[in-house]
Amino acid sequence: MNRRLCLITGASAGIGAEFARQYAALGWNLVLTARRDDRLQALAGELRAQHGVDVTVIAEDLADPGAPQRLVAALDAQGLGVDALVNNAGYGLPGTFFSTRWEDQAAFLQVLYTAPIELTHRLLPGMAARRFGRIINVASLAGYAPGSAGHTLYASVKAGLIKFSESVNAECSAIGQSDIHCCALCPGFTWSEFHDVNGTRSETNKMPKWLWMEAAPVVAAGIEAVNRGQPVVVPGAANKVIAALTRILPEPAVRALAGSQSARYRRTD
Ligand SMILES: NC(=O)c1ccc[n+]([C@@H]2O[C@H](COP(=O)([O-])OP(=O)(O)OC[C@H]3O[C@@H](n4cnc5c(N)ncnc54)[C@H](OP(=O)(O)O)[C@@H]3O)[C@@H](O)[C@H]2O)c1
């Protein structure tokens, strides 16, 4: 059976693991990457057994600038053409710009911004040759809101991924690649390991429950939107209202609101 193939970064947990589950349920073969090989192998075994799909595991640390090129070379060597790319790997870097080391900021930019862009650049030519492609960049609702204190580059990087996705999506139409779509998926608070990893779980747990989504509907919204050719999608009714408010309220009001709300969970130590 000639199945399509999806490469998912950050597939060892949270939203990335859910992308793997949903693409496998759709009958796609998968390439899973993240640093924790044991987690990826366990998920690969589960999905092979449940859905009969091929799952390739390639453990990589995307903070290493050579990782995207190595990943693509490994796939080329196995003759695997990527039909869908999900740039999902990410984390939050707590603290202020003053309090963090440059090495940590540089690694953050590499994992959350340069690696997704480089993977897109390296995989688009193959998609163009096959005249089919889906690229989902997992951005954030934070990319809509004004920047606020703490976790400094997170909002910038996610805003950048939204603009990048819009441009790539428009360029694919402009050059007549009508079945290659690129979409920025902008979740709000989503249950995953994200807030455990960045050390804000006790603060974020105090945020109202209606703000939170499970990973499954977030991922389903991303897959549906990219298939429709939509350049940006905000999953969930509450998140859609928040995104709309950032566009229609006066800027000082949005800035004040974003500042006061994010002060409840962003770390500035
Ligand atoms: N959860 C939320 O509330 C939320 C909201 C908006 C946007 N997002 C975005 O959603 C995406 C997924 O986050 P999540 O919520 O699913 O968090 P998560 O459960 O912590 O998963 C993060 C994934 O990224 C991988 N990763 C982290 N650093 C990596 C590195 N250096 N190299 C390779 N892989 C790396 C992790 O794998 P390893 O540790 O095994 O490497 C893991 O698979 C992120 O881009 C995040 O910014 C999350």
The ligand as an ORCA input file, in Angstrom:
! r2SCAN-3c Opt
* xyz 0 1
  N       1.185     23.051     25.990
  C       0.817     24.292     25.733
  O       0.080     24.925     26.544
  C       1.246     24.946     24.460
  C       0.583     26.120     24.062
  C       0.961     26.745     22.867
  C       1.961     26.196     22.086
  N       2.597     25.070     22.493
  C       3.657     24.543     21.626
  O       3.387     23.188     21.350
  C       4.602     22.526     21.008
  C       4.644     21.172     21.716
  O       4.669     21.391     23.110
  P       3.909     20.449     24.145
  O       2.898     21.286     24.823
  O       3.489     19.191     23.513
  O       5.108     20.204     25.197
  P       5.797     18.841     25.718
  O       4.751     17.883     26.155
  O       6.801     19.284     26.717
  O       6.511     18.268     24.419
  C       7.601     18.952     23.850
  C       8.288     18.081     22.805
  O       9.394     18.827     22.253
  C      10.543     17.997     22.275
  N      11.767     18.784     22.389
  C      12.063     19.718     23.327
  N      13.326     20.147     23.171
  C      13.847     19.454     22.117
  C      15.119     19.427     21.489
  N      16.152     20.179     21.937
  N      15.309     18.613     20.433
  C      14.286     17.830     19.987
  N      13.068     17.788     20.555
  C      12.857     18.601     21.617
  C      10.330     17.090     23.492
  O      11.040     15.877     23.321
  P      12.383     15.449     24.102
  O      12.368     16.073     25.456
  O      12.303     13.954     24.108
  O      13.494     15.949     23.232
  C       8.843     16.819     23.397
  O       8.607     15.742     22.521
  C       5.730     23.493     21.382
  O       6.245     24.085     20.225
  C       5.032     24.525     22.268
  O       5.670     25.784     22.193
  C       2.262     24.427     23.656
*
